[in-house]
């Protein structure tokens, strides 16, 4: 039988992955919108600014500050490689 802490750890991992994928989706959409903007001098927000916006939205939604440190998903994926 699995104890509760294993279940909580799996749930926390799933939520972290879900949040990372959501952040990646928002960043991709903002990059696409910036590419399609009619003004050639227009630049979209940086990935860091997008991540800050997403974290702020979570804070607004849940009524508090999470204090998450910016951790770009592409850097996390690079760290997932084989550690041999």
PDB file of N, CA, C and O in Angstrom, chain B, residues numbered from 101:
ATOM      1  N   UNK B 101       0.843  -1.175   0.000  1.00  0.00           N
ATOM      2  CA  UNK B 101       0.000   0.000   0.000  1.00  0.00           C
ATOM      3  C   UNK B 101       0.896   1.249   0.000  1.00  0.00           C
ATOM      4  O   UNK B 101       1.897   1.306   0.715  1.00  0.00           O
ATOM      5  N   UNK B 102       0.534   2.211  -0.785  1.00  0.00           N
ATOM      6  CA  UNK B 102       1.282   3.457  -0.894  1.00  0.00           C
ATOM      7  C   UNK B 102       0.926   4.392   0.255  1.00  0.00           C
ATOM      8  O   UNK B 102      -0.241   4.529   0.622  1.00  0.00           O
ATOM      9  N   UNK B 103       1.944   5.029   0.813  1.00  0.00           N
ATOM     10  CA  UNK B 103       1.616   5.985   1.885  1.00  0.00           C
ATOM     11  C   UNK B 103       1.276   7.344   1.281  1.00  0.00           C
ATOM     12  O   UNK B 103       1.571   7.605   0.115  1.00  0.00           O
ATOM     13  N   UNK B 104       0.665   8.189   2.069  1.00  0.00           N
ATOM     14  CA  UNK B 104       0.174   9.480   1.606  1.00  0.00           C
ATOM     15  C   UNK B 104       1.250  10.396   1.072  1.00  0.00           C
ATOM     16  O   UNK B 104       0.997  11.180   0.157  1.00  0.00           O
ATOM     17  N   UNK B 105       2.453  10.313   1.630  1.00  0.00           N
ATOM     18  CA  UNK B 105       3.519  11.214   1.172  1.00  0.00           C
ATOM     19  C   UNK B 105       3.941  10.900  -0.259  1.00  0.00           C
ATOM     20  O   UNK B 105       4.296  11.809  -1.010  1.00  0.00           O
ATOM     21  N   UNK B 106       3.908   9.615  -0.649  1.00  0.00           N
ATOM     22  CA  UNK B 106       4.213   9.259  -2.038  1.00  0.00           C
ATOM     23  C   UNK B 106       3.166   9.839  -2.980  1.00  0.00           C
ATOM     24  O   UNK B 106       3.495  10.358  -4.047  1.00  0.00           O
ATOM     25  N   UNK B 107       1.901   9.746  -2.575  1.00  0.00           N
ATOM     26  CA  UNK B 107       0.821  10.297  -3.389  1.00  0.00           C
ATOM     27  C   UNK B 107       0.955  11.810  -3.520  1.00  0.00           C
ATOM     28  O   UNK B 107       0.774  12.363  -4.605  1.00  0.00           O
ATOM     29  N   UNK B 108       1.271  12.475  -2.416  1.00  0.00           N
ATOM     30  CA  UNK B 108       1.438  13.934  -2.458  1.00  0.00           C
ATOM     31  C   UNK B 108       2.618  14.331  -3.332  1.00  0.00           C
ATOM     32  O   UNK B 108       2.551  15.327  -4.053  1.00  0.00           O
ATOM     33  N   UNK B 109       3.689  13.565  -3.273  1.00  0.00           N
ATOM     34  CA  UNK B 109       4.858  13.863  -4.102  1.00  0.00           C
ATOM     35  C   UNK B 109       4.513  13.710  -5.582  1.00  0.00           C
ATOM     36  O   UNK B 109       4.925  14.531  -6.401  1.00  0.00           O
ATOM     37  N   UNK B 110       3.760  12.664  -5.931  1.00  0.00           N
ATOM     38  CA  UNK B 110       3.339  12.474  -7.326  1.00  0.00           C
ATOM     39  C   UNK B 110       2.425  13.602  -7.782  1.00  0.00           C
ATOM     40  O   UNK B 110       2.543  14.083  -8.909  1.00  0.00           O
ATOM     41  N   UNK B 111       1.517  14.025  -6.912  1.00  0.00           N
ATOM     42  CA  UNK B 111       0.616  15.129  -7.254  1.00  0.00           C
ATOM     43  C   UNK B 111       1.408  16.418  -7.436  1.00  0.00           C
ATOM     44  O   UNK B 111       1.158  17.169  -8.378  1.00  0.00           O
ATOM     45  N   UNK B 112       2.354  16.678  -6.549  1.00  0.00           N
ATOM     46  CA  UNK B 112       3.183  17.887  -6.656  1.00  0.00           C
ATOM     47  C   UNK B 112       3.996  17.872  -7.942  1.00  0.00           C
ATOM     48  O   UNK B 112       4.122  18.902  -8.604  1.00  0.00           O
ATOM     49  N   UNK B 113       4.552  16.712  -8.307  1.00  0.00           N
ATOM     50  CA  UNK B 113       5.311  16.607  -9.559  1.00  0.00           C
ATOM     51  C   UNK B 113       4.415  16.852 -10.764  1.00  0.00           C
ATOM     52  O   UNK B 113       4.817  17.526 -11.713  1.00  0.00           O
ATOM     53  N   UNK B 114       3.207  16.309 -10.729  1.00  0.00           N
ATOM     54  CA  UNK B 114       2.275  16.506 -11.842  1.00  0.00           C
ATOM     55  C   UNK B 114       1.877  17.975 -11.972  1.00  0.00           C
ATOM     56  O   UNK B 114       1.796  18.503 -13.081  1.00  0.00           O
ATOM     57  N   UNK B 115       1.630  18.631 -10.845  1.00  0.00           N
ATOM     58  CA  UNK B 115       1.274  20.057 -10.883  1.00  0.00           C
ATOM     59  C   UNK B 115       2.441  20.904 -11.381  1.00  0.00           C
ATOM     60  O   UNK B 115       2.243  21.859 -12.133  1.00  0.00           O
ATOM     61  N   UNK B 116       3.638  20.561 -10.968  1.00  0.00           N
ATOM     62  CA  UNK B 116       4.814  21.308 -11.432  1.00  0.00           C
ATOM     63  C   UNK B 116       4.977  21.169 -12.938  1.00  0.00           C
ATOM     64  O   UNK B 116       5.268  22.147 -13.628  1.00  0.00           O
ATOM     65  N   UNK B 117       4.790  19.959 -13.447  1.00  0.00           N
ATOM     66  CA  UNK B 117       4.880  19.746 -14.893  1.00  0.00           C
ATOM     67  C   UNK B 117       3.774  20.501 -15.613  1.00  0.00           C
ATOM     68  O   UNK B 117       4.022  21.131 -16.642  1.00  0.00           O
ATOM     69  N   UNK B 118       2.567  20.446 -15.090  1.00  0.00           N
ATOM     70  CA  UNK B 118       1.446  21.169 -15.693  1.00  0.00           C
ATOM     71  C   UNK B 118       1.733  22.665 -15.745  1.00  0.00           C
ATOM     72  O   UNK B 118       1.475  23.310 -16.761  1.00  0.00           O
ATOM     73  N   UNK B 119       2.259  23.217 -14.672  1.00  0.00           N
ATOM     74  CA  UNK B 119       2.573  24.645 -14.636  1.00  0.00           C
ATOM     75  C   UNK B 119       3.678  24.991 -15.629  1.00  0.00           C
ATOM     76  O   UNK B 119       3.615  26.029 -16.287  1.00  0.00           O
ATOM     77  N   UNK B 120       4.686  24.135 -15.741  1.00  0.00           N
ATOM     78  CA  UNK B 120       5.768  24.372 -16.690  1.00  0.00           C
ATOM     79  C   UNK B 120       5.249  24.349 -18.127  1.00  0.00           C
ATOM     80  O   UNK B 120       5.651  25.168 -18.954  1.00  0.00           O
ATOM     81  N   UNK B 121       4.355  23.405 -18.415  1.00  0.00           N
ATOM     82  CA  UNK B 121       3.786  23.324 -19.760  1.00  0.00           C
ATOM     83  C   UNK B 121       2.895  24.526 -20.056  1.00  0.00           C
ATOM     84  O   UNK B 121       2.894  25.037 -21.176  1.00  0.00           O
ATOM     85  N   UNK B 122       2.143  24.975 -19.064  1.00  0.00           N
ATOM     86  CA  UNK B 122       1.319  26.173 -19.242  1.00  0.00           C
ATOM     87  C   UNK B 122       2.195  27.391 -19.525  1.00  0.00           C
ATOM     88  O   UNK B 122       1.892  28.181 -20.419  1.00  0.00           O
ATOM     89  N   UNK B 123       3.269  27.541 -18.773  1.00  0.00           N
ATOM     90  CA  UNK B 123       4.184  28.652 -18.993  1.00  0.00           C
ATOM     91  C   UNK B 123       4.768  28.588 -20.401  1.00  0.00           C
ATOM     92  O   UNK B 123       4.843  29.608 -21.086  1.00  0.00           O
ATOM     93  N   UNK B 124       5.181  27.402 -20.838  1.00  0.00           N
ATOM     94  CA  UNK B 124       5.732  27.252 -22.186  1.00  0.00           C
ATOM     95  C   UNK B 124       4.703  27.635 -23.239  1.00  0.00           C
ATOM     96  O   UNK B 124       5.043  28.287 -24.227  1.00  0.00           O
ATOM     97  N   UNK B 125       3.458  27.241 -23.043  1.00  0.00           N
ATOM     98  CA  UNK B 125       2.387  27.585 -23.981  1.00  0.00           C
ATOM     99  C   UNK B 125       2.192  29.096 -24.066  1.00  0.00           C
ATOM    100  O   UNK B 125       2.087  29.648 -25.162  1.00  0.00           O
ATOM    101  N   UNK B 126       2.143  29.763 -22.923  1.00  0.00           N
ATOM    102  CA  UNK B 126       1.957  31.216 -22.906  1.00  0.00           C
ATOM    103  C   UNK B 126       3.138  31.904 -23.582  1.00  0.00           C
ATOM    104  O   UNK B 126       2.948  32.839 -24.359  1.00  0.00           O
ATOM    105  N   UNK B 127       4.365  31.444 -23.288  1.00  0.00           N
ATOM    106  CA  UNK B 127       5.543  32.039 -23.922  1.00  0.00           C
ATOM    107  C   UNK B 127       5.497  31.845 -25.439  1.00  0.00           C
ATOM    108  O   UNK B 127       5.794  32.775 -26.190  1.00  0.00           O
ATOM    109  N   UNK B 128       5.133  30.659 -25.888  1.00  0.00           N
ATOM    110  CA  UNK B 128       5.039  30.396 -27.332  1.00  0.00           C
ATOM    111  C   UNK B 128       3.995  31.293 -27.986  1.00  0.00           C
ATOM    112  O   UNK B 128       4.228  31.824 -29.072  1.00  0.00           O
ATOM    113  N   UNK B 129       2.846  31.467 -27.336  1.00  0.00           N
ATOM    114  CA  UNK B 129       1.797  32.317 -27.896  1.00  0.00           C
ATOM    115  C   UNK B 129       2.248  33.765 -27.968  1.00  0.00           C
ATOM    116  O   UNK B 129       1.955  34.454 -28.946  1.00  0.00           O
ATOM    117  N   UNK B 130       2.956  34.239 -26.949  1.00  0.00           N
ATOM    118  CA  UNK B 130       3.437  35.626 -26.974  1.00  0.00           C
ATOM    119  C   UNK B 130       4.500  35.826 -28.045  1.00  0.00           C
ATOM    120  O   UNK B 130       4.525  36.865 -28.705  1.00  0.00           O
ATOM    121  N   UNK B 131       5.380  34.841 -28.226  1.00  0.00           N
ATOM    122  CA  UNK B 131       6.387  34.945 -29.287  1.00  0.00           C
ATOM    123  C   UNK B 131       5.717  34.995 -30.663  1.00  0.00           C
ATOM    124  O   UNK B 131       6.098  35.791 -31.522  1.00  0.00           O
ATOM    125  N   UNK B 132       4.718  34.136 -30.857  1.00  0.00           N
ATOM    126  CA  UNK B 132       3.996  34.104 -32.132  1.00  0.00           C
ATOM    127  C   UNK B 132       3.287  35.434 -32.377  1.00  0.00           C
ATOM    128  O   UNK B 132       3.323  35.959 -33.490  1.00  0.00           O
ATOM    129  N   UNK B 133       2.650  35.975 -31.359  1.00  0.00           N
ATOM    130  CA  UNK B 133       1.965  37.266 -31.502  1.00  0.00           C
ATOM    131  C   UNK B 133       2.954  38.371 -31.855  1.00  0.00           C
ATOM    132  O   UNK B 133       2.638  39.252 -32.655  1.00  0.00           O
ATOM    133  N   UNK B 134       4.145  38.333 -31.269  1.00  0.00           N
ATOM    134  CA  UNK B 134       5.162  39.346 -31.570  1.00  0.00           C
ATOM    135  C   UNK B 134       5.636  39.214 -33.014  1.00  0.00           C
ATOM    136  O   UNK B 134       5.854  40.219 -33.690  1.00  0.00           O
ATOM    137  N   UNK B 135       5.798  37.960 -33.497  1.00  0.00           N
ATOM    138  CA  UNK B 135       6.219  37.750 -34.893  1.00  0.00           C
ATOM    139  C   UNK B 135       5.165  38.242 -35.874  1.00  0.00           C
ATOM    140  O   UNK B 135       5.499  38.737 -36.950  1.00  0.00           O
ATOM    141  N   UNK B 136       3.900  38.110 -35.510  1.00  0.00           N
ATOM    142  CA  UNK B 136       2.811  38.487 -36.418  1.00  0.00           C
ATOM    143  C   UNK B 136       2.394  39.949 -36.282  1.00  0.00           C
ATOM    144  O   UNK B 136       1.514  40.403 -37.014  1.00  0.00           O
ATOM    145  N   UNK B 137       2.995  40.684 -35.374  1.00  0.00           N
ATOM    146  CA  UNK B 137       2.637  42.090 -35.169  1.00  0.00           C
ATOM    147  C   UNK B 137       2.976  42.887 -36.421  1.00  0.00           C
ATOM    148  O   UNK B 137       4.048  42.701 -36.997  1.00  0.00           O
ATOM    149  N   UNK B 138       2.069  43.780 -36.856  1.00  0.00           N
ATOM    150  CA  UNK B 138       2.306  44.520 -38.106  1.00  0.00           C
ATOM    151  C   UNK B 138       3.462  45.519 -38.019  1.00  0.00           C
ATOM    152  O   UNK B 138       4.036  45.869 -39.050  1.00  0.00           O
ATOM    153  N   UNK B 139       3.812  45.977 -36.852  1.00  0.00           N
ATOM    154  CA  UNK B 139       4.916  46.928 -36.696  1.00  0.00           C
ATOM    155  C   UNK B 139       6.228  46.142 -36.614  1.00  0.00           C
ATOM    156  O   UNK B 139       6.433  45.391 -35.660  1.00  0.00           O
ATOM    157  N   UNK B 140       7.123  46.303 -37.606  1.00  0.00           N
ATOM    158  CA  UNK B 140       8.368  45.524 -37.606  1.00  0.00           C
ATOM    159  C   UNK B 140       9.295  45.863 -36.430  1.00  0.00           C
ATOM    160  O   UNK B 140      10.181  45.075 -36.100  1.00  0.00           O
ATOM    161  N   UNK B 141       9.102  47.005 -35.809  1.00  0.00           N
ATOM    162  CA  UNK B 141       9.944  47.389 -34.674  1.00  0.00           C
ATOM    163  C   UNK B 141       9.383  46.904 -33.337  1.00  0.00           C
ATOM    164  O   UNK B 141      10.005  47.093 -32.292  1.00  0.00           O
ATOM    165  N   UNK B 142       8.207  46.281 -33.376  1.00  0.00           N
ATOM    166  CA  UNK B 142       7.568  45.799 -32.145  1.00  0.00           C
ATOM    167  C   UNK B 142       8.305  44.557 -31.634  1.00  0.00           C
ATOM    168  O   UNK B 142       8.612  43.644 -32.401  1.00  0.00           O
ATOM    169  N   UNK B 143       8.574  44.540 -30.361  1.00  0.00           N
ATOM    170  CA  UNK B 143       9.148  43.347 -29.745  1.00  0.00           C
ATOM    171  C   UNK B 143       8.196  42.879 -28.657  1.00  0.00           C
ATOM    172  O   UNK B 143       7.566  43.686 -27.975  1.00  0.00           O
ATOM    173  N   UNK B 144       8.103  41.587 -28.509  1.00  0.00           N
ATOM    174  CA  UNK B 144       7.253  41.014 -27.479  1.00  0.00           C
ATOM    175  C   UNK B 144       7.974  41.004 -26.145  1.00  0.00           C
ATOM    176  O   UNK B 144       9.162  41.317 -26.068  1.00  0.00           O
ATOM    177  N   UNK B 145       7.253  40.646 -25.101  1.00  0.00           N
ATOM    178  CA  UNK B 145       7.870  40.567 -23.783  1.00  0.00           C
ATOM    179  C   UNK B 145       8.892  39.428 -23.732  1.00  0.00           C
ATOM    180  O   UNK B 145       8.779  38.440 -24.457  1.00  0.00           O
ATOM    181  N   UNK B 146       9.870  39.586 -22.875  1.00  0.00           N
ATOM    182  CA  UNK B 146      10.871  38.534 -22.706  1.00  0.00           C
ATOM    183  C   UNK B 146      10.227  37.323 -22.027  1.00  0.00           C
ATOM    184  O   UNK B 146       9.142  37.428 -21.456  1.00  0.00           O
ATOM    185  N   UNK B 147      10.903  36.179 -22.094  1.00  0.00           N
ATOM    186  CA  UNK B 147      10.410  34.985 -21.403  1.00  0.00           C
ATOM    187  C   UNK B 147      10.329  35.235 -19.900  1.00  0.00           C
ATOM    188  O   UNK B 147       9.428  34.739 -19.224  1.00  0.00           O
ATOM    189  N   UNK B 148      11.273  36.005 -19.393  1.00  0.00           N
ATOM    190  CA  UNK B 148      11.278  36.316 -17.955  1.00  0.00           C
ATOM    191  C   UNK B 148      10.042  37.146 -17.595  1.00  0.00           C
ATOM    192  O   UNK B 148       9.405  36.904 -16.570  1.00  0.00           O
ATOM    193  N   UNK B 149       9.708  38.126 -18.443  1.00  0.00           N
ATOM    194  CA  UNK B 149       8.523  38.947 -18.189  1.00  0.00           C
ATOM    195  C   UNK B 149       7.252  38.101 -18.270  1.00  0.00           C
ATOM    196  O   UNK B 149       6.322  38.290 -17.487  1.00  0.00           O
ATOM    197  N   UNK B 150       7.220  37.173 -19.219  1.00  0.00           N
ATOM    198  CA  UNK B 150       6.065  36.279 -19.334  1.00  0.00           C
ATOM    199  C   UNK B 150       5.939  35.408 -18.097  1.00  0.00           C
ATOM    200  O   UNK B 150       4.844  35.246 -17.559  1.00  0.00           O
ATOM    201  N   UNK B 151       7.050  34.848 -17.642  1.00  0.00           N
ATOM    202  CA  UNK B 151       7.019  34.012 -16.438  1.00  0.00           C
ATOM    203  C   UNK B 151       6.541  34.814 -15.237  1.00  0.00           C
ATOM    204  O   UNK B 151       5.770  34.313 -14.418  1.00  0.00           O
ATOM    205  N   UNK B 152       6.994  36.053 -15.135  1.00  0.00           N
ATOM    206  CA  UNK B 152       6.560  36.918 -14.030  1.00  0.00           C
ATOM    207  C   UNK B 152       5.055  37.162 -14.119  1.00  0.00           C
ATOM    208  O   UNK B 152       4.360  37.134 -13.104  1.00  0.00           O
ATOM    209  N   UNK B 153       4.550  37.400 -15.330  1.00  0.00           N
ATOM    210  CA  UNK B 153       3.110  37.604 -15.518  1.00  0.00           C
ATOM    211  C   UNK B 153       2.308  36.369 -15.103  1.00  0.00           C
ATOM    212  O   UNK B 153       1.263  36.487 -14.465  1.00  0.00           O
ATOM    213  N   UNK B 154       2.806  35.182 -15.471  1.00  0.00           N
ATOM    214  CA  UNK B 154       2.105  33.942 -15.127  1.00  0.00           C
ATOM    215  C   UNK B 154       2.093  33.747 -13.612  1.00  0.00           C
ATOM    216  O   UNK B 154       1.059  33.403 -13.038  1.00  0.00           O
ATOM    217  N   UNK B 155       3.227  33.963 -12.969  1.00  0.00           N
ATOM    218  CA  UNK B 155       3.296  33.821 -11.509  1.00  0.00           C
ATOM    219  C   UNK B 155       2.396  34.846 -10.833  1.00  0.00           C
ATOM    220  O   UNK B 155       1.704  34.523  -9.868  1.00  0.00           O
ATOM    221  N   UNK B 156       2.401  36.079 -11.331  1.00  0.00           N
ATOM    222  CA  UNK B 156       1.510  37.106 -10.781  1.00  0.00           C
ATOM    223  C   UNK B 156       0.046  36.705 -10.929  1.00  0.00           C
ATOM    224  O   UNK B 156      -0.761  36.934 -10.028  1.00  0.00           O
ATOM    225  N   UNK B 157      -0.292  36.103 -12.075  1.00  0.00           N
ATOM    226  CA  UNK B 157      -1.667  35.663 -12.292  1.00  0.00           C
ATOM    227  C   UNK B 157      -2.051  34.575 -11.297  1.00  0.00           C
ATOM    228  O   UNK B 157      -3.164  34.576 -10.771  1.00  0.00           O
ATOM    229  N   UNK B 158      -1.135  33.648 -11.038  1.00  0.00           N
ATOM    230  CA  UNK B 158      -1.394  32.630 -10.016  1.00  0.00           C
ATOM    231  C   UNK B 158      -1.589  33.298  -8.652  1.00  0.00           C
ATOM    232  O   UNK B 158      -2.479  32.921  -7.890  1.00  0.00           O
ATOM    233  N   UNK B 159      -0.762  34.279  -8.358  1.00  0.00           N
ATOM    234  CA  UNK B 159      -0.903  34.987  -7.081  1.00  0.00           C
ATOM    235  C   UNK B 159      -2.236  35.692  -6.976  1.00  0.00           C
ATOM    236  O   UNK B 159      -2.882  35.661  -5.928  1.00  0.00           O
ATOM    237  N   UNK B 160      -2.652  36.333  -8.069  1.00  0.00           N
ATOM    238  CA  UNK B 160      -3.959  36.999  -8.073  1.00  0.00           C
ATOM    239  C   UNK B 160      -5.091  35.981  -7.915  1.00  0.00           C
ATOM    240  O   UNK B 160      -6.064  36.219  -7.200  1.00  0.00           O
ATOM    241  N   UNK B 161      -4.943  34.856  -8.590  1.00  0.00           N
ATOM    242  CA  UNK B 161      -5.974  33.830  -8.556  1.00  0.00           C
ATOM    243  C   UNK B 161      -6.106  33.211  -7.161  1.00  0.00           C
ATOM    244  O   UNK B 161      -7.214  32.996  -6.668  1.00  0.00           O
ATOM    245  N   UNK B 162      -4.978  32.934  -6.543  1.00  0.00           N
ATOM    246  CA  UNK B 162      -5.000  32.235  -5.252  1.00  0.00           C
ATOM    247  C   UNK B 162      -4.834  33.167  -4.061  1.00  0.00           C
ATOM    248  O   UNK B 162      -4.828  32.715  -2.916  1.00  0.00           O
ATOM    249  N   UNK B 163      -4.697  34.478  -4.325  1.00  0.00           N
ATOM    250  CA  UNK B 163      -4.697  35.456  -3.246  1.00  0.00           C
ATOM    251  C   UNK B 163      -3.412  35.571  -2.459  1.00  0.00           C
ATOM    252  O   UNK B 163      -3.449  35.941  -1.285  1.00  0.00           O
ATOM    253  N   UNK B 164      -2.294  35.273  -3.054  1.00  0.00           N
ATOM    254  CA  UNK B 164      -1.034  35.416  -2.331  1.00  0.00           C
ATOM    255  C   UNK B 164       0.154  35.295  -3.254  1.00  0.00           C
ATOM    256  O   UNK B 164       0.010  35.033  -4.448  1.00  0.00           O
ATOM    257  N   UNK B 165       1.310  35.484  -2.693  1.00  0.00           N
ATOM    258  CA  UNK B 165       2.546  35.387  -3.460  1.00  0.00           C
ATOM    259  C   UNK B 165       3.137  33.997  -3.267  1.00  0.00           C
ATOM    260  O   UNK B 165       3.250  33.506  -2.144  1.00  0.00           O
ATOM    261  N   UNK B 166       3.509  33.376  -4.374  1.00  0.00           N
ATOM    262  CA  UNK B 166       4.107  32.049  -4.296  1.00  0.00           C
ATOM    263  C   UNK B 166       5.607  32.129  -4.040  1.00  0.00           C
ATOM    264  O   UNK B 166       6.187  31.198  -3.480  1.00  0.00           O
ATOM    265  N   UNK B 167       6.236  33.217  -4.437  1.00  0.00           N
ATOM    266  CA  UNK B 167       7.672  33.350  -4.256  1.00  0.00           C
ATOM    267  C   UNK B 167       8.478  32.420  -5.137  1.00  0.00           C
ATOM    268  O   UNK B 167       9.585  32.024  -4.773  1.00  0.00           O
ATOM    269  N   UNK B 168       7.925  32.059  -6.318  1.00  0.00           N
ATOM    270  CA  UNK B 168       8.640  31.177  -7.225  1.00  0.00           C
ATOM    271  C   UNK B 168       9.795  31.914  -7.861  1.00  0.00           C
ATOM    272  O   UNK B 168       9.671  33.081  -8.235  1.00  0.00           O
ATOM    273  N   UNK B 169      10.903  31.240  -7.982  1.00  0.00           N
ATOM    274  CA  UNK B 169      12.043  31.782  -8.704  1.00  0.00           C
ATOM    275  C   UNK B 169      11.868  31.438 -10.180  1.00  0.00           C
ATOM    276  O   UNK B 169      11.442  30.334 -10.520  1.00  0.00           O
ATOM    277  N   UNK B 170      12.196  32.379 -11.048  1.00  0.00           N
ATOM    278  CA  UNK B 170      12.082  32.132 -12.478  1.00  0.00           C
ATOM    279  C   UNK B 170      13.000  30.982 -12.867  1.00  0.00           C
ATOM    280  O   UNK B 170      14.191  30.990 -12.554  1.00  0.00           O
ATOM    281  N   UNK B 171      12.440  30.004 -13.546  1.00  0.00           N
ATOM    282  CA  UNK B 171      13.181  28.810 -13.943  1.00  0.00           C
ATOM    283  C   UNK B 171      12.717  28.420 -15.344  1.00  0.00           C
ATOM    284  O   UNK B 171      11.782  27.633 -15.489  1.00  0.00           O
ATOM    285  N   UNK B 172      13.367  28.967 -16.384  1.00  0.00           N
ATOM    286  CA  UNK B 172      12.895  28.711 -17.747  1.00  0.00           C
ATOM    287  C   UNK B 172      12.834  27.218 -18.051  1.00  0.00           C
ATOM    288  O   UNK B 172      13.743  26.465 -17.701  1.00  0.00           O
ATOM    289  N   UNK B 173      11.767  26.804 -18.699  1.00  0.00           N
ATOM    290  CA  UNK B 173      11.565  25.389 -18.993  1.00  0.00           C
ATOM    291  C   UNK B 173      12.671  24.842 -19.886  1.00  0.00           C
ATOM    292  O   UNK B 173      13.047  23.679 -19.746  1.00  0.00           O
ATOM    293  N   UNK B 174      13.206  25.659 -20.809  1.00  0.00           N
ATOM    294  CA  UNK B 174      14.245  25.142 -21.687  1.00  0.00           C
ATOM    295  C   UNK B 174      15.510  24.803 -20.911  1.00  0.00           C
ATOM    296  O   UNK B 174      16.210  23.857 -21.269  1.00  0.00           O
ATOM    297  N   UNK B 175      15.820  25.552 -19.858  1.00  0.00           N
ATOM    298  CA  UNK B 175      16.973  25.218 -19.014  1.00  0.00           C
ATOM    299  C   UNK B 175      16.704  23.939 -18.239  1.00  0.00           C
ATOM    300  O   UNK B 175      17.617  23.135 -18.048  1.00  0.00           O
ATOM    301  N   UNK B 176      15.490  23.735 -17.795  1.00  0.00           N
ATOM    302  CA  UNK B 176      15.152  22.529 -17.050  1.00  0.00           C
ATOM    303  C   UNK B 176      15.233  21.318 -17.959  1.00  0.00           C
ATOM    304  O   UNK B 176      15.680  20.254 -17.532  1.00  0.00           O
ATOM    305  N   UNK B 177      14.804  21.462 -19.211  1.00  0.00           N
ATOM    306  CA  UNK B 177      14.869  20.337 -20.148  1.00  0.00           C
ATOM    307  C   UNK B 177      16.330  19.969 -20.424  1.00  0.00           C
ATOM    308  O   UNK B 177      16.669  18.788 -20.506  1.00  0.00           O
ATOM    309  N   UNK B 178      17.196  20.985 -20.568  1.00  0.00           N
ATOM    310  CA  UNK B 178      18.613  20.713 -20.778  1.00  0.00           C
ATOM    311  C   UNK B 178      19.194  19.905 -19.615  1.00  0.00           C
ATOM    312  O   UNK B 178      20.070  19.064 -19.819  1.00  0.00           O
ATOM    313  N   UNK B 179      18.712  20.156 -18.408  1.00  0.00           N
ATOM    314  CA  UNK B 179      19.218  19.459 -17.231  1.00  0.00           C
ATOM    315  C   UNK B 179      18.657  18.051 -17.087  1.00  0.00           C
ATOM    316  O   UNK B 179      19.068  17.318 -16.188  1.00  0.00           O
ATOM    317  N   UNK B 180      17.720  17.656 -17.958  1.00  0.00           N
ATOM    318  CA  UNK B 180      17.101  16.339 -17.858  1.00  0.00           C
ATOM    319  C   UNK B 180      17.880  15.265 -18.609  1.00  0.00           C
ATOM    320  O   UNK B 180      17.497  14.095 -18.591  1.00  0.00           O
ATOM    321  N   UNK B 181      18.958  15.649 -19.261  1.00  0.00           N
ATOM    322  CA  UNK B 181      19.720  14.692 -20.073  1.00  0.00           C
ATOM    323  C   UNK B 181      20.371  13.614 -19.240  1.00  0.00           C
ATOM    324  O   UNK B 181      20.322  13.632 -18.010  1.00  0.00           O
ATOM    325  N   UNK B 182      20.973  12.688 -19.926  1.00  0.00           N
ATOM    326  CA  UNK B 182      21.664  11.575 -19.292  1.00  0.00           C
ATOM    327  C   UNK B 182      22.842  12.111 -18.473  1.00  0.00           C
ATOM    328  O   UNK B 182      23.656  12.880 -18.985  1.00  0.00           O
ATOM    329  N   UNK B 183      22.931  11.714 -17.233  1.00  0.00           N
ATOM    330  CA  UNK B 183      23.966  12.257 -16.339  1.00  0.00           C
ATOM    331  C   UNK B 183      25.208  11.392 -16.280  1.00  0.00           C
ATOM    332  O   UNK B 183      26.020  11.545 -15.367  1.00  0.00           O
ATOM    333  N   UNK B 184      25.374  10.491 -17.228  1.00  0.00           N
ATOM    334  CA  UNK B 184      26.560   9.624 -17.219  1.00  0.00           C
ATOM    335  C   UNK B 184      27.819  10.368 -17.473  1.00  0.00           C
ATOM    336  O   UNK B 184      28.896   9.772 -17.495  1.00  0.00           O
TER     337      UNK B 184
END
